[in-house]
Amino acid sequence: MASPGNIPQNEKSKSFDIVETYHQLLKEDPDLTMPVAAIEALIELLVQSRAVTVYETLDLVKTQSDYLKSRIPNSISLSAGTDLFQRYMISSLKPSSTGNFDTMRQHLLSNGRLFVSRAKAGREKIATYGRHFVRDGSVVLTHGGSRVVGALLGKAAEASKSGGNVRFKVIYVMNDARSSESKAVVSTLRAKGVPVATISEGAVGYAMGKVNLVIVGAEGVVENGGIISRLGTYQIALLAKAAGKPFYVAAESHKFVRLYPLGQYDLGIDQEVIVFKTDKEDLSSEEKKFAERTPEIEEKKEYFAPGMDMPKPNTAVDAVDFTPPALVSALITEEGVLTPSAVSEELISVWW
C-alpha cells in the first residue's frame, strides 16, 4: 500500500520533485503567483514525463497535484492553478482527438505555456482597469503586500506623473511580522511620488475616517464571491463596511477556486492563530500524570514515514482569513470588474 511519503514516486517521474520545482519557481521569480507557479511546475513535469497514453498522463498530473497540495500548509491558492490545469488537460487530451499522442502532448505543452504568459500579463490589465477607481484627492487604504495592488497603485501614479489630474495618498497597514515586505511596498510607492502613511493594524479603525476606498489583494476567490487573503483583511472589511467605505479586491481570475467556506474555520487548512496554553505548574497532580502520558508533538514522529517532514500549520505570520461576499464591493480582474455573485458564473463557464 502506498504511504504519504511515496505517493509521487511514479516510475514515470522518479527523478522529478514537483515540490522542489514549485519552490524554486517562486524563488527565481518573486512576481510569480502561486497558481501560476503550480501550473509551471506541472508543465515541467510533463516535459520530463515518459507517459505514453492519455490515461497515464492524466493520472500522473492528478497524483502529483495532490502530492503538491499535501506538502504546502496553505494550498488554497495553488489548488486553483492545479485544478484549472487538470480541467484544461481533460478537455484537451481526449481519446477521440485526431493525431497521435505525441502531437497532442506537444499541443498541450505549448498551450499551457501560452496560458502562463497570459496569466502573467493579467496583472497589467487589472492595473489598467483598477486605476480608474483611484480618483483625484482620494485616500486609499491597503495592506498585505499584494503585487497586483502595487501594480494598480503604480499605474495610477504613472497617470498622475504623465500630466493627469490624479493625486492620491495611501495609508498602508504595516505587518510587524512581515516588516521587510511592507517596507518594500511603501518604498516603491514613495519612489513614484505617492505620499504614503504607515499605521499599525490596531489603528485601522482610527484611520478609516480619512479613507475614501480600500483596495486589497487575495490569495483565492471562492465560489460565493468571498475572498481568502492575508490575516487581517476580514477585520479591515468589517470596519470599511461599518464606515460606509467601498472595499475592492484586485485579483487575477486564475485565483478563482472551487471552494465554498461557511466561515473562518471552514477553509480546509490548519492554522495556529488561536492557541490556548497553560503552565503544567498550574495542574493538579492527577492532571500532571495525564499530561505526562500524553505524547507531545515531537513524540508523534514515529507515526509518519521515516524521513518524511509533515507540513506545518500556518502560524499567525502566514495565516489567512475569509472575507464574505457581503463585505466586498467589487472584484477587479483582468476580465473586467465583477460583482461577487458573478464569480460562480465564471467558475461554471470554466468547469461546465
Phi, psi and chi 1 to 4 in degrees:
 res  aa     phi    psi   chi1   chi2   chi3   chi4
   1 MET       -  137.5 -170.9  171.3   94.0      -
   2 ALA   -72.6  139.3      -      -      -      -
   3 SER  -102.7  163.9   67.6      -      -      -
   4 PRO   -56.3  -27.7  -26.2   34.4      -      -
   5 GLY   -75.9  -20.4      -      -      -      -
   6 ASN  -117.3   15.9   59.9   25.6      -      -
   7 ILE   -53.5  -47.0  -76.2  176.5      -      -
   8 PRO   -81.2   -1.3   33.5  -35.1      -      -
   9 GLN   -80.3   57.1  -62.3  -55.2  -45.6      -
  10 ASN   -74.4  140.7 -175.6  -61.0      -      -
  11 GLU   -64.4  -14.2   60.6 -177.5   71.0      -
  12 LYS   -82.3  -13.9  -58.3  -66.1 -179.4 -175.3
  13 SER  -145.8   38.1   57.5      -      -      -
  14 LYS   -62.2  -33.8  -78.8 -175.8  178.7  177.5
  15 SER   -89.2    0.0   61.4      -      -      -
  16 PHE  -106.3  128.7 -178.4   80.8      -      -
  17 ASP  -112.5  104.4 -171.3  -26.7      -      -
  18 ILE   -69.0  -32.5 -167.6  167.7      -      -
  19 VAL   -66.9  -45.8  179.3      -      -      -
  20 GLU   -63.1  -40.8 -177.8 -179.9  -19.9      -
  21 THR   -63.6  -42.6  -57.9      -      -      -
  22 TYR   -59.4  -49.1  170.1   76.8      -      -
  23 HIS   -64.6  -36.8  -73.9  -57.5      -      -
  24 GLN   -66.2  -39.4 -173.1   64.2   29.4      -
  25 LEU   -62.6  -43.5  -73.9  165.6      -      -
  26 LEU   -66.1  -35.1  -70.6  175.3      -      -
  27 LYS   -70.2  -40.6 -176.8  178.7  178.9 -179.4
  28 GLU   -72.3  -30.6  -68.5  174.5   -6.9      -
  29 ASP  -129.7   93.8 -172.9   -5.1      -      -
  30 PRO   -60.9  -20.4  -20.3   32.5      -      -
  31 ASP   -86.3   -1.9  -70.5  -27.5      -      -
  32 LEU   -77.3  134.1 -158.0   62.5      -      -
  33 THR   -82.4  159.7   62.3      -      -      -
  34 MET   -63.3  -42.9  -72.7 -176.8  -80.9      -
  35 PRO   -61.5  -40.5  -22.4   33.9      -      -
  36 VAL   -68.9  -38.5  173.5      -      -      -
  37 ALA   -61.9  -39.1      -      -      -      -
  38 ALA   -64.7  -41.8      -      -      -      -
  39 ILE   -65.8  -41.8  -68.5  172.6      -      -
  40 GLU   -63.6  -37.3  -73.3 -161.7  -16.2      -
  41 ALA   -64.8  -39.0      -      -      -      -
  42 LEU   -69.1  -35.7  -70.3  173.0      -      -
  43 ILE   -64.4  -42.1  -70.1  174.5      -      -
  44 GLU   -63.5  -35.8 -176.6   61.0   27.5      -
  45 LEU   -60.2  -45.1  168.3   69.7      -      -
  46 LEU   -66.1  -34.6  -67.9 -179.9      -      -
  47 VAL   -61.3  -40.8  169.5      -      -      -
  48 GLN   -90.1   -8.0  -61.0 -167.9   24.9      -
  49 SER   -73.5  149.2  165.8      -      -      -
  50 ARG  -111.1   20.8  -64.8 -170.1  -62.8  -85.5
  51 ALA   -62.2  141.7      -      -      -      -
  52 VAL  -121.1    0.9  -65.7      -      -      -
  53 THR  -132.9  162.9   66.5      -      -      -
  54 VAL   -62.8  -44.0  170.7      -      -      -
  55 TYR   -61.6  -44.6  176.2   79.8      -      -
  56 GLU   -60.7  -41.4  -78.9 -176.5  -52.3      -
  57 THR   -65.3  -46.9  -57.0      -      -      -
  58 LEU   -63.7  -41.8  -67.3  174.2      -      -
  59 ASP   -65.7  -40.2 -178.1   62.9      -      -
  60 LEU   -62.6  -47.5  176.3   65.0      -      -
  61 VAL   -65.4  -41.1  170.4      -      -      -
  62 LYS   -64.1  -45.3 -176.7 -178.7 -174.8  -53.8
  63 THR   -62.1  -45.1  -58.9      -      -      -
  64 GLN   -70.1  -34.6  -68.1  -80.1  -29.3      -
  65 SER   -64.3  -45.3  -64.3      -      -      -
  66 ASP   -62.5  -39.8  -68.8  -16.4      -      -
  67 TYR   -64.7  -44.6  176.9   68.6      -      -
  68 LEU   -60.0  -45.1  175.4   61.1      -      -
  69 LYS   -64.3  -32.0  -71.9 -172.9  -78.1 -171.6
  70 SER   -74.6  -17.6   73.3      -      -      -
  71 ARG   -98.8   -5.7  -51.7  -55.7  -64.5  163.5
  72 ILE  -109.1  124.6  -53.7  -61.1      -      -
  73 PRO   -54.6  -45.5  -25.0   33.9      -      -
  74 ASN  -113.7   94.1  177.5    9.9      -      -
  75 SER   -98.1    9.6   60.9      -      -      -
  76 ILE   -61.1  -48.8  -67.3  172.1      -      -
  77 SER   -67.9  -48.4 -175.1      -      -      -
  78 LEU   -67.9  -26.7   72.9   87.1      -      -
  79 SER   -64.9  -28.0   67.2      -      -      -
  80 ALA   -61.4  -39.8      -      -      -      -
  81 GLY   -71.5  -45.7      -      -      -      -
  82 THR   -65.5  -40.5   57.9      -      -      -
  83 ASP   -66.0  -40.2  -67.9   -8.4      -      -
  84 LEU   -65.5  -40.5 -171.0   62.3      -      -
  85 PHE   -68.1  -39.0 -171.3   69.9      -      -
  86 GLN   -65.2  -39.0  -73.1 -177.3   74.5      -
  87 ARG   -63.6  -41.5  174.4   57.6 -175.0  162.6
  88 TYR   -63.8  -39.7  167.4   67.4      -      -
  89 MET   -64.9  -43.3  -75.7 -171.8   61.8      -
  90 ILE   -60.4  -38.9  -69.6  170.7      -      -
  91 SER   -76.8  -21.4   62.5      -      -      -
  92 SER   -94.0  -43.2  -60.9      -      -      -
  93 LEU   -92.2   71.8  -63.8  177.9      -      -
  94 LYS   -94.8  136.4  -65.4  178.3 -179.4  177.2
  95 PRO   -56.8  -27.0  -24.4   34.0      -      -
  96 SER   -84.9   -2.9   58.9      -      -      -
  97 SER   -62.9  146.4  -61.2      -      -      -
  98 THR   -77.3  155.1   56.8      -      -      -
  99 GLY    91.5  164.7      -      -      -      -
 100 ASN   -80.4  173.2   58.0   36.4      -      -
 101 PHE   -64.9  -40.5  175.4   75.6      -      -
 102 ASP   -60.6  -38.6  -74.3  -23.0      -      -
 103 THR   -64.9  -44.4  -58.4      -      -      -
 104 MET   -63.2  -39.3  -72.5 -169.3  -66.0      -
 105 ARG   -63.8  -44.9 -176.6  169.9  171.9  -86.7
 106 GLN   -64.2  -37.8  -69.6  -56.9  -41.3      -
 107 HIS   -62.8  -41.6  174.8   72.8      -      -
 108 LEU   -62.8  -44.6  176.0   67.4      -      -
 109 LEU   -64.7  -43.6  -70.3  173.4      -      -
 110 SER   -66.0  -41.7   61.9      -      -      -
 111 ASN   -69.5  -32.5  -80.8    8.2      -      -
 112 GLY   -63.7  -42.6      -      -      -      -
 113 ARG   -66.6  -35.5  -66.0 -171.0 -179.4  100.2
 114 LEU   -64.0  -40.7  178.3   62.0      -      -
 115 PHE   -61.4  -42.4  171.1   80.8      -      -
 116 VAL   -61.6  -43.8  168.5      -      -      -
 117 SER   -64.8  -37.2   64.3      -      -      -
 118 ARG   -69.9  -36.8  -73.5  177.1  176.5  173.2
 119 ALA   -63.9  -39.9      -      -      -      -
 120 LYS   -66.6  -35.6  -69.5  178.5  178.5  178.1
 121 ALA   -74.6  -15.7      -      -      -      -
 122 GLY   -60.9  -32.2      -      -      -      -
 123 ARG   -61.1  -38.4 -169.3  175.2  -59.8  161.1
 124 GLU   -67.7  -37.7 -171.9   66.9   19.7      -
 125 LYS   -65.5  -40.8  -71.8 -174.9  177.6 -179.7
 126 ILE   -62.6  -41.6  -66.6  172.4      -      -
 127 ALA   -61.2  -38.5      -      -      -      -
 128 THR   -66.8  -43.3  -58.8      -      -      -
 129 TYR   -68.5  -45.1  -72.3  130.2      -      -
 130 GLY   -73.6  -24.8      -      -      -      -
 131 ARG   -63.8  -22.2   71.7 -179.1 -179.1   86.9
 132 HIS   -72.5  -15.3  -62.1  -67.0      -      -
 133 PHE   -77.9  -18.9  -73.7   83.6      -      -
 134 VAL   -90.8  102.1 -177.1      -      -      -
 135 ARG   -90.5  165.7  -54.3  -75.6 -179.7   85.5
 136 ASP   -61.7  130.5 -175.2   38.1      -      -
 137 GLY    81.4    4.0      -      -      -      -
 138 SER   -81.3  158.4   61.4      -      -      -
 139 VAL  -118.4  121.4  176.2      -      -      -
 140 VAL  -105.9  131.0 -178.7      -      -      -
 141 LEU  -105.4  134.7 -175.0  140.4      -      -
 142 THR  -148.5  168.1 -172.2      -      -      -
 143 HIS  -162.1  171.0   92.1  126.7      -      -
 144 GLY    97.1   -9.5      -      -      -      -
 145 GLY    68.1   27.4      -      -      -      -
 146 SER   -63.3  129.7  167.3      -      -      -
 147 ARG   -69.6  -35.4  -67.9  177.8  -72.1  -93.6
 148 VAL   -71.6  -35.4   68.1      -      -      -
 149 VAL   -67.1  -39.7  172.8      -      -      -
 150 GLY   -60.7  -40.6      -      -      -      -
 151 ALA   -66.1  -39.6      -      -      -      -
 152 LEU   -62.9  -48.9 -172.3  158.0      -      -
 153 LEU   -67.2  -33.9  -64.4  175.3      -      -
 154 GLY   -65.5  -38.4      -      -      -      -
 155 LYS   -65.9  -39.7  179.7   71.6   74.6  172.9
 156 ALA   -64.6  -37.5      -      -      -      -
 157 ALA   -67.4  -38.0      -      -      -      -
 158 GLU   -65.7  -36.6  -70.7  170.8    9.5      -
 159 ALA   -62.7  -36.3      -      -      -      -
 160 SER   -69.1  -41.1  176.8      -      -      -
 161 LYS   -68.2  -31.5  -83.9 -171.3  173.6 -178.3
 162 SER   -84.6   19.8   61.0      -      -      -
 163 GLY   102.7    4.2      -      -      -      -
 164 GLY   -76.0  175.3      -      -      -      -
 165 ASN  -110.5   23.8   60.0   -7.6      -      -
 166 VAL   -94.3  105.3  179.7      -      -      -
 167 ARG  -119.0  116.1  -64.2  174.6  -66.3  -84.6
 168 PHE  -136.0  166.9   65.2   98.0      -      -
 169 LYS  -125.4  159.7  -59.8  175.2 -177.1  177.6
 170 VAL  -127.6  134.1  171.7      -      -      -
 171 ILE  -106.4  116.9  -62.8  178.1      -      -
 172 TYR  -106.5  125.6 -170.6   89.3      -      -
 173 VAL   -84.4  113.6 -177.2      -      -      -
 174 MET   -78.4  147.1  -60.0  -67.7  -75.1      -
 175 ASN  -117.8  111.9 -173.7  -39.2      -      -
 176 ASP   -59.5  -36.0  -67.2  -24.5      -      -
 177 ALA   -70.7  -21.5      -      -      -      -
 178 ARG  -124.0   47.8  -66.9  174.6  173.4  -92.4
 179 SER   -61.7  -37.5   59.0      -      -      -
 180 SER   -65.1  -41.2   57.9      -      -      -
 181 GLU   -64.4  -45.3  176.5 -170.6   75.4      -
 182 SER   -62.3  -44.3  -60.2      -      -      -
 183 LYS   -64.8  -35.4  -70.8  175.8 -178.9  176.7
 184 ALA   -64.7  -42.5      -      -      -      -
 185 VAL   -64.5  -45.4  174.3      -      -      -
 186 VAL   -61.5  -44.5  171.2      -      -      -
 187 SER   -62.9  -39.9  -62.2      -      -      -
 188 THR   -63.3  -44.0  -59.4      -      -      -
 189 LEU   -67.0  -43.5  -70.7  172.8      -      -
 190 ARG   -63.6  -34.2  -74.4  174.6  174.5  167.4
 191 ALA   -65.9  -23.1      -      -      -      -
 192 LYS   -92.7    9.3  -67.4 -177.2  177.6 -178.6
 193 GLY    87.5   11.9      -      -      -      -
 194 VAL   -91.5  122.4  179.6      -      -      -
 195 PRO   -67.9  124.6  -16.9   30.6      -      -
 196 VAL  -123.8  129.1 -179.5      -      -      -
 197 ALA  -107.8  138.3      -      -      -      -
 198 THR  -108.3  139.1   60.1      -      -      -
 199 ILE  -134.7  161.6   61.2  172.6      -      -
 200 SER   -82.2  166.9   66.1      -      -      -
 201 GLU   -64.7  -26.4  -67.7  172.9  -41.5      -
 202 GLY   -77.1   -8.9      -      -      -      -
 203 ALA  -102.4    8.3      -      -      -      -
 204 VAL   -62.3  -45.0  173.6      -      -      -
 205 GLY   -61.7  -39.4      -      -      -      -
 206 TYR   -64.5  -39.8  175.1   83.8      -      -
 207 ALA   -80.9  -17.4      -      -      -      -
 208 MET   -60.1  -26.8 -165.0   59.3   71.3      -
 209 GLY   -65.4  -23.2      -      -      -      -
 210 LYS   -95.7   -3.0  -69.1 -175.7  174.3  -66.9
 211 VAL   -90.7  140.4  171.6      -      -      -
 212 ASN   -98.1  -31.8  -63.2  105.9      -      -
 213 LEU  -158.2  156.2   69.6  158.8      -      -
 214 VAL  -115.7  132.8  178.3      -      -      -
 215 ILE  -128.6  123.9  -56.0  178.6      -      -
 216 VAL  -131.4  166.5  -60.6      -      -      -
 217 GLY   -98.2 -171.6      -      -      -      -
 218 ALA  -152.5  147.0      -      -      -      -
 219 GLU   -85.2  -27.8  -68.7 -165.8   13.7      -
 220 GLY  -158.0  145.1      -      -      -      -
 221 VAL  -113.1  118.9 -179.0      -      -      -
 222 VAL   -90.2  174.6  -61.1      -      -      -
 223 GLU   -58.7  -34.9  -68.7 -177.3   50.1      -
 224 ASN   -85.3    3.7   61.8    4.7      -      -
 225 GLY    93.3   -1.8      -      -      -      -
 226 GLY   -76.8  172.6      -      -      -      -
 227 ILE  -129.1  152.0   65.2  165.3      -      -
 228 ILE  -112.1  120.1  -63.9  170.5      -      -
 229 SER  -146.1 -178.0 -169.5      -      -      -
 230 ARG   -52.7  139.7 -173.4   73.9   57.0   80.3
 231 LEU   -53.2  129.2 -173.8   68.0      -      -
 232 GLY   113.5  -17.4      -      -      -      -
 233 THR   -65.1  -40.7  -55.4      -      -      -
 234 TYR   -60.9  -44.2  174.9   51.4      -      -
 235 GLN   -69.5  -32.1   64.0 -171.2   20.1      -
 236 ILE   -65.0  -41.9  -67.6  175.0      -      -
 237 ALA   -64.0  -39.6      -      -      -      -
 238 LEU   -62.2  -44.1  -76.9  171.6      -      -
 239 LEU   -67.5  -38.3  -70.8  166.5      -      -
 240 ALA   -64.3  -41.1      -      -      -      -
 241 LYS   -64.0  -43.4 -175.4   74.5  170.8 -179.2
 242 ALA   -64.9  -32.3      -      -      -      -
 243 ALA   -89.8   -2.6      -      -      -      -
 244 GLY    73.0   30.1      -      -      -      -
 245 LYS  -105.6  137.7  -54.8  -60.5  172.7   67.9
 246 PRO   -64.9  142.2   22.2  -31.8      -      -
 247 PHE  -121.6  106.2 -178.0   89.6      -      -
 248 TYR  -104.8  147.2  -60.8  115.2      -      -
 249 VAL  -120.4  123.8  178.3      -      -      -
 250 ALA  -102.0  117.7      -      -      -      -
 251 ALA  -154.8  143.2      -      -      -      -
 252 GLU   -72.5  149.3  -59.1   92.5  -31.3      -
 253 SER   -68.5  -19.7   60.4      -      -      -
 254 HIS   -74.7   -0.2   62.5 -108.5      -      -
 255 LYS   -95.5    1.3  -70.2 -177.7  178.5  178.8
 256 PHE   -70.4  122.4  -72.1   10.6      -      -
 257 VAL  -123.6  143.9   60.5      -      -      -
 258 ARG   -80.1   83.5  -67.7 -167.8  -57.9  163.9
 259 LEU  -147.9  138.9 -174.5   67.0      -      -
 260 TYR  -130.8   76.9 -156.8  108.0      -      -
 261 PRO   -71.0  143.7   25.9  -33.5      -      -
 262 LEU   -94.4   -8.8  -59.2  177.0      -      -
 263 GLY   178.9 -171.0      -      -      -      -
 264 GLN   -62.2  -30.9  -60.9  -62.8  -27.0      -
 265 TYR  -104.6   23.7  -42.0  116.2      -      -
 266 ASP  -124.9   35.6 -172.4   36.9      -      -
 267 LEU   -93.8   -9.2  -57.2 -178.1      -      -
 268 GLY    79.3   14.0      -      -      -      -
 269 ILE  -130.1  155.7   56.7  176.0      -      -
 270 ASP   -90.2  130.7  -66.3  -32.6      -      -
 271 GLN  -136.3  132.0  -58.6 -161.8  108.8      -
 272 GLU  -100.2   72.3  -67.3 -178.3  -14.7      -
 273 VAL   -98.4  -47.7  178.1      -      -      -
 274 ILE  -106.1  108.2  -57.7  172.9      -      -
 275 VAL  -123.5  113.0 -178.6      -      -      -
 276 PHE   -85.9  133.4  -64.6  101.2      -      -
 277 LYS  -131.6  158.0  -63.9 -178.2 -180.0  179.7
 278 THR  -150.3  151.1 -177.4      -      -      -
 279 ASP   -81.8  138.3  -66.5  -30.8      -      -
 280 LYS   -64.2  -23.3  -73.2 -173.8  177.8 -179.7
 281 GLU   -64.7  -22.9  -72.0   74.4   16.9      -
 282 ASP   -86.5   -4.6  -63.6  -27.4      -      -
 283 LEU   -85.4  154.4  -58.4  177.4      -      -
 284 SER   -73.8  169.4   65.9      -      -      -
 285 SER   -61.1  -40.3   58.6      -      -      -
 286 GLU   -66.5  -39.5  -72.5  -60.4  -41.5      -
 287 GLU   -67.4  -34.7  -71.6  171.7  -30.5      -
 288 LYS   -63.6  -42.4  -77.7 -176.5 -179.9  179.6
 289 LYS   -62.0  -41.4  -70.7  179.2 -178.3  178.6
 290 PHE   -65.2  -41.7  177.4   78.7      -      -
 291 ALA   -63.3  -36.9      -      -      -      -
 292 GLU   -69.3  -27.7  -71.0  168.6   -1.4      -
 293 ARG   -83.3  -15.4  -67.6 -163.2  -57.2  -90.7
 294 THR   -83.3  121.9  -57.0      -      -      -
 295 PRO   -65.3  136.2   21.5  -30.6      -      -
 296 GLU   -77.7  170.9  -58.4  -71.9  -15.9      -
 297 ILE   -57.8  -40.9  -67.0  175.3      -      -
 298 GLU   -63.8  -25.7  -68.5   75.6   18.5      -
 299 GLU   -85.8   -4.1  -63.7  171.0  -18.1      -
 300 LYS   -93.2    2.1  -67.0 -178.6 -179.8  178.9
 301 LYS   -61.2  -26.6  -68.0  178.9 -179.2  177.8
 302 GLU   -65.0  -20.4   62.4 -170.0   70.1      -
 303 TYR   -76.3  -14.1  -60.0  135.3      -      -
 304 PHE  -108.5  166.6  -55.5  107.4      -      -
 305 ALA   -62.5  143.8      -      -      -      -
 306 PRO   -58.0  134.4  -21.6   32.0      -      -
 307 GLY    75.2    8.1      -      -      -      -
 308 MET   -97.4  121.9  178.9 -179.0  175.1      -
 309 ASP   -92.2  115.0  -64.8  -34.1      -      -
 310 MET   -76.4  142.3  -62.5  -57.7  -68.2      -
 311 PRO   -62.1  136.8   21.5  -31.4      -      -
 312 LYS   -84.5  148.5  -62.8  178.5  179.6  178.1
 313 PRO   -63.8  155.3  -18.7   30.8      -      -
 314 ASN   -64.2  131.6  -77.8  -19.6      -      -
 315 THR   -87.5 -179.9   60.0      -      -      -
 316 ALA   -60.6  -26.2      -      -      -      -
 317 VAL   -66.8  -43.4  177.3      -      -      -
 318 ASP  -101.2    2.6  -57.9  -49.0      -      -
 319 ALA   -69.7  157.8      -      -      -      -
 320 VAL  -126.8  165.3  -65.7      -      -      -
 321 ASP  -135.6  169.5   59.4   25.3      -      -
 322 PHE  -109.4  125.4  168.5   61.4      -      -
 323 THR  -106.2  115.0  -58.6      -      -      -
 324 PRO   -67.9  157.2   21.9  -30.8      -      -
 325 PRO   -61.9  -25.4   21.9  -33.5      -      -
 326 ALA   -63.0  -20.2      -      -      -      -
 327 LEU   -97.2   -5.6  -58.4  178.4      -      -
 328 VAL   -98.3  122.4  177.8      -      -      -
 329 SER   -75.3  -43.4  -57.8      -      -      -
 330 ALA  -165.9  157.8      -      -      -      -
 331 LEU  -110.0  126.8  -64.7  155.8      -      -
 332 ILE  -100.9  111.2  -52.8  169.9      -      -
 333 THR  -123.6  174.1   74.9      -      -      -
 334 GLU   -71.2  -14.3   73.7  -87.8   23.3      -
 335 GLU   -88.1   -5.4  -57.4  -64.1  -26.9      -
 336 GLY   125.4 -169.9      -      -      -      -
 337 VAL   -92.9  125.0 -179.1      -      -      -
 338 LEU  -117.8  150.4  -53.4  176.3      -      -
 339 THR   -82.4  157.6   61.3      -      -      -
 340 PRO   -55.6  -35.4  -28.6   36.2      -      -
 341 SER   -67.5  -18.2   60.8      -      -      -
 342 ALA   -79.4  -13.0      -      -      -      -
 343 VAL   -63.0  -43.7  174.0      -      -      -
 344 SER   -61.4  -37.1   59.0      -      -      -
 345 GLU   -65.8  -39.3  -64.2  176.9   10.3      -
 346 GLU   -63.5  -41.9  -70.5  -68.6  -42.7      -
 347 LEU   -66.8  -39.0  -76.2  168.1      -      -
 348 ILE   -62.5  -41.0  -71.7  171.8      -      -
 349 SER   -64.9  -27.6   67.1      -      -      -
 350 VAL   -84.1  -40.3  171.5      -      -      -
 351 TRP   -97.4  -18.1  -72.5   89.9      -      -
 352 TRP  -134.0      -  -71.6  -81.2      -      -
